[in-house]
Structure formats: structure tokens, C-alpha cells
């Protein structure tokens, strides 16, 4: 016969336990999505991150920004790229990812 493991919780309501479990699952899902390269709609990436994602060099990224192919924004002195906007622009430009 197998052994039964019993866990007792003190000073915890069923609702508190549910919330803790859901928070843990949400954290794990967020990490999993990042590992897969799945980002939320309003994700802003740095030039290094966007160049790595597109598998291009920083000078190539700069050229594509100057040509108007890849949109960038400046926030508090930092150059950032809205992932959703970049994906839409690349689709419009028929960008081919390897």
C-alpha cells in the first residue's frame, strides 16, 4: 500500500489558499510565456532586445529605423520599441524572419 501524505494548514481560509495557488500559477505562466518569446500587447523592448529578437545587428536596426520600416519611441530619454507596433510594421513591410 502507498503512503498517504497529509498537509494541514492553520490560519488559512480556503479563499486565501485559492488566491495563493492562482498567484503562483500566474507567475509560472508569465515566466513560461517569456521563455517562449510570447509578449503582451504593450511590451516595450530595448534596442538590444529587439535586435536579438529579429536576429539583426544594431547598425541594421538603426538603418531600418531611419528608413521608416521599424518604429521606435523615446520615453524618458530611452529609445524603446513597442513589440506590437514593430510586428505590425514588419508584416506591412513583408519582413522575412529566418
C-alpha positions as MATLAB code, in Angstrom:
seq = 'XXXXXXXXXXXXXXXXXXXXXXXXXXXXXXXXXXXXXXXXXXXXXXXXXXXXXXXXXXXXXXXXXXXXXXXXXXXXXXXXXXXXXXXXXXXXXXXXXX';
ca = [
       0.000    0.000    0.000;
       1.163    3.550   -0.715;
       1.715    6.138    1.932;
      -0.730    8.955    2.419;
       0.683   12.419    2.814;
      -1.392   14.824    4.816;
      -0.801   18.549    4.845;
      -2.559   20.697    7.395;
      -2.927   24.426    7.024;
      -3.524   26.636   10.014;
      -4.884   30.165    9.965;
      -5.587   29.943    6.215;
      -9.026   30.172    4.673;
      -9.923   28.220    1.541;
     -10.139   31.557   -0.306;
      -6.617   32.565    0.827;
      -5.288   29.212   -0.337;
      -7.012   29.618   -3.705;
      -5.518   33.100   -4.161;
      -2.009   31.871   -3.310;
      -2.269   28.980   -5.746;
      -3.558   31.241   -8.544;
      -0.793   33.790   -7.924;
       1.810   31.042   -8.154;
       0.315   29.708  -11.383;
       0.220   33.226  -12.895;
       3.904   33.760  -12.081;
       4.844   30.430  -13.652;
       2.777   31.189  -16.770;
       4.413   34.609  -17.155;
       7.869   33.047  -16.983;
       6.818   30.344  -19.430;
       5.491   32.912  -21.918;
       8.743   34.877  -21.735;
      10.740   31.715  -22.338;
       8.660   31.066  -25.457;
       9.082   34.622  -26.700;
       5.421   35.453  -26.236;
       4.901   39.009  -25.105;
       1.928   41.040  -24.063;
       0.434   43.569  -26.458;
       2.054   46.597  -24.766;
       5.519   45.179  -24.317;
       8.339   47.650  -24.823;
      11.774   46.330  -25.694;
      15.208   47.934  -25.783;
      17.232   48.120  -28.992;
      19.351   45.162  -27.864;
      16.262   43.052  -27.174;
      14.549   43.924  -30.464;
      17.747   43.337  -32.476;
      18.212   39.952  -30.803;
      14.588   39.012  -31.441;
      14.854   39.992  -35.120;
      18.304   38.395  -35.420;
      19.852   41.571  -36.808;
      22.771   43.767  -35.740;
      22.323   47.130  -34.036;
      23.551   49.008  -37.164;
      20.979   47.116  -39.258;
      18.289   48.014  -36.744;
      19.311   51.687  -36.943;
      19.143   51.611  -40.765;
      15.654   50.116  -40.669;
      14.503   52.743  -38.186;
      15.936   55.529  -40.384;
      14.190   54.032  -43.437;
      10.896   54.107  -41.521;
      10.494   50.329  -41.506;
      10.802   49.824  -37.738;
       9.093   52.351  -35.432;
      10.745   53.491  -32.218;
       9.713   55.801  -29.405;
      11.636   57.737  -26.791;
      10.458   57.537  -23.194;
      12.337   59.495  -20.532;
      15.405   59.635  -22.751;
      15.356   55.892  -23.540;
      14.734   54.524  -27.006;
      12.163   51.745  -26.885;
      10.245   49.612  -29.344;
       6.595   48.659  -28.885;
       6.567   44.997  -29.856;
       3.037   45.065  -31.290;
       3.872   48.114  -33.439;
       7.126   46.556  -34.645;
       5.394   43.295  -35.584;
       2.658   45.182  -37.465;
       5.229   47.314  -39.302;
       7.309   44.291  -40.264;
       4.234   42.464  -41.523;
       3.319   45.509  -43.619;
       6.884   45.614  -44.999;
       6.796   41.858  -45.766;
       9.745   41.272  -43.420;
      11.029   37.739  -43.544;
      12.328   36.140  -40.330;
      14.689   33.215  -40.717;
];
